Each structure stands twice: as structure tokens, then as C-alpha cells.
Amino acid sequence: MRIDTIKDVFFDLDHTLWDFDKNSKITFESIFARKHPSVNIDSFIEKYIPINQACWKLYQYDKITHQQLRYDRLKLSFDAINFEISDTEIDLISQEYIDLLTENNHLFDGTFEILDYLRGKYKLHIITNGFAPVQFKKLNNSKLNAYFSTITNSEMAGVKKPNPMIFEFALDLAQAQKKSSIMIGDSIEADVLGALDAGIDAIYFNESKLAVANNNIKQINHLLELKNYL
């Protein structure tokens, strides 16, 4: 990647700028304190995080619907902690979770600092697989929206990352060129390999410092490390 050729920087939102796991835990704590105080929140979250990721991966490849994702991730998590709950209650919690989630807007350390640093040099954009109304609320409520020239979500594009068509859609919307663009995200498969397959350079946000099989993939462990590339 030649730094002097980059003009457009595309970010994923959840798990990259917006701290999904922290905000999600706070939301569940609020719901369970009122409705199911006997639920051990730490045990639930321990099961929920990988189950939610697995459900999103199925959704990403159109193997389950939006509605199935919202139900399955809760049902499977409650089953995993052996907590009996009705389908009606799961549906109610699912909706309340969506309604309350965007009231909590913790961002990853360095988010505003790196965006302030970048926006004077590049046009900034979002590409997200998240549900459109929820993602727009996250951006607005967290004060992130002012930084981004365009927002592409999978519902607008009709496909989800890593499908190359969503990257093509985002490029067209941004009036950007592949050779002068770069994608930054937390998912090797959806963000990094998806972008690379579409002909766009990419950087992996590896906040958890997971082992990466491909040594050729650029990666950062903290958002401010983007200054080493951009």
C-alpha cells in the first residue's frame, strides 16, 4: 500500500469503532435487572458473545433471516445457561434489546482521536452488515455520523460483507476508486478478505490480539496504530 495514493478510508462499525460487546452487556444488565434478576449476567454474556457471532455469520451468508438471528441468539444463549423462558418472552426481550441498545454508546479507545486525525486527510466512510435503523441510531447517538461522508449498509446494497458487491456499492456511493481506498474492520473474513477479494486494500483491527494465519495481512491492535499506515 502506498500511503500517498489513499484518498478514501472505509470503516466497519460494530467491534471496530462502536464497542458492541460492552454496549450489549450494559443493555442486557438493564433488561435482566427488571425482568429476570435471577439470570447471572456474566454467565449469559459468556455464552451470548460466541453464539451471537455464529448467528451473524449464518446471517452474513443468508443462511438465516434477520428475525431468526434475533430469536436464535437469545434462545441458544438461554439454553446454554439452562434458563427456561418462553418464546413470547424471548421475542419481547429481543425487541427491548434492540430499542435500548443504541442508548449505550461506548466506543473503542482512540476512536474520536483517530477520526479527527484522519478526516483532515481522507474522506471517511462506513460499510456495515448491521440492521439499517439500528446502525443509523448508533452513529447519531454516539456522535460518529459527522465524520463520515457515506454510510453503506447491507440492506441498501442487497448483499452482505464479504460479498464483493457491497464493496462495489460502497465505492460507487462514495465516488471512490479501489486503488485509492482502504477498508478497516475487525473481521478477517467479512472486512479484510472481503475487501481484498474486491480489490481494495485492508487493515485488520485485531483488538483481542488473536493469532493470524496470514502474515501478509496488515493489522493493528489499537485504533491509534492506524497512524503507522495513514
Salt bridges, closest charged atoms under 4 A:
ASP4 OD2 - ARG2 NH2 2.66
ASP8 OD2 - HIS125 NE2 2.71
ASP12 OD1 - LYS161 NZ 2.82
ASP14 OD1 - LYS138 NZ 2.86
ASP42 OD1 - LYS25 NZ 2.99
ASP62 OD1 - LYS160 NZ 2.34
ASP79 OD1 - LYS75 NZ 3.37
GLU89 OE2 - HIS36 NE2 3.13
GLU96 OE2 - ARG34 NH2 2.49
GLU96 OE1 - LYS35 NZ 2.96
ASP109 OD2 - HIS222 NE2 2.77
GLU113 OE2 - LYS227 NZ 3.56
ASP116 OD1 - ARG119 NH2 3.40
GLU168 OE2 - LYS178 NZ 2.73
GLU189 OE1 - LYS57 NZ 3.18
ASP191 OD1 - LYS161 NZ 2.68
ASP201 OD1 - LYS218 NZ 2.90
